[in-house]
Amino acid sequence: MGDLGYLDPQGRLWMCGRKAHRVDAQINTRKQRYFSIPCERIFNTHPIIKRSALVGITVKGQPTPLVCIELKQGVNCNESAKLYAELTALAERYPQTQGISRFLIHPDFPVDIRHNAKIFREKLAVWAQKTHKE
């Protein structure tokens, strides 16, 4: 079906997202696999973030995780560098997000009109690849 998840030692099922939405990356000297749901739940805890979306981009020929951010309504971020530093520090606190250090603010995520919760990550990935500068 394309969904990823696992059973923990207590027999609980944890959903990790869609297989097509995972990002396999080389972070420094180690391989790291990032899953959309666990990563996004962490970044969504930031007080000015409405929602986030993990996407993969290519940086210097390597697949790289990037998190697109949609801010809460009425929030205007004039200091994106400060926000990105806060998100990088947040990422380093959790094993499932360690190594994520690229972020972009998107004004309005593309979503399925039938249910606003389904983010079109493929469209965001194309946008992020064009927008990200390094």
N, C-alpha and C positions, 0 to 999 in steps of 0.2 A: 504493500500500500504506500510505501515511501516514508512512513513515519519512523522516527528513531526513538528509542527509549531503553530503559534497563530496569531490572528488579534489584532492589537493595537487599541486604542480608535479612531484613525484617519482612521481605516479600512484597514490599510496596512498589508499585509501578511509577517510574519517573519518566515523563515525556521530555524529549530533547529537541524536538522540531522535525522538520522535513529533511530527508537525506540530501535533497538538492540544495538546501540552505546551509549546510555545514561548510566550514572553511578549513582546509588543511594548509598549514603554513610552516615555514621554517623560521623559528624565532631564535636568533643567535645560532647556537649549534644544535638545538634540539627541534624535533618535529612536534608540532602542537596541532591538535584538532579542536576546533571551536564549534559549538552547537548553538543555534539561534536562541532557543528558549532560555537555557540557563544564563547565557551572556546578557540577553536583553533584560531579564528580570533584575539583574544586578544594576545595570545602568539606569533602569527605570526608577530606582530608589532615589536618585538625585532630585532635590526639591523643585527644580525648574523644568524637568524633563517630562513631557507628556508620554512619549513612547520612543523606543529606539529600534533599530533594525541592523543586525549584523549582515554585512555583505563581504564578498571577496573582491579585491582589486589586484592588479599586477603592478609591483614596484620593482624596478630593476630586474625584470624577468622572473620575479618570484611571486607566488600567490601570497597575499597579505590581507589580514583582517582589518576592516574599517567599520566603525559603527556610525550609522546615520542617526541623527538626533532630531526629533521634532519637539519644540519647546511648548510649554503650557500656554494656553490662550492668554494674551495680554502681556506675556513676558517678552522683552526685547533684550537680547544679549549684545551689549556693546563691547564686551571683553571676552571674545571667543577664546583667546589664548588662555585666559584664567580658567574658563570652563573646561577646556581641553586638559589642562594640567590637573584639575580636580578629578576629571574622569579617568585620567591615566593613573592617578594615585588610588582611586577606587578600584580600578582593574587589578592593580598589583596586590590587593588584599585577598583575592580569591584565586584559587588554582584554575578555575574554569575560564578566567578572563586575563590571567597574567600574560603579558606580552602585547596586549592590545593598547596601542598608543596613537591611533589615527582616528579622527572624528571629523564629521562635517554636519553642520546644521542645515537641515532641509526645511523649507517653509511649510510644506503640506504633503505628507506622504501619499504616494499613489496607492489607492486601495480599491478593492472590489466594491462596486456600488451596491451589491446585494447585501453585503455585510462588511461594515466599516473596519472590522478587526483584521481582515485578511490583507496584509501589506504585500504589495507587488515588489518583492525584494529584487527580482530580476531587473526591473526598471530602475530601482534605486542603485543597483550595482553599475549599470551603464552610466547613470548620472554621476555617481561617485568617481568612476574611472576618468571621466572627462573633467570633473571639477577639481579633483585632488592634485595638488602641485607639490612636487618633491624634487 
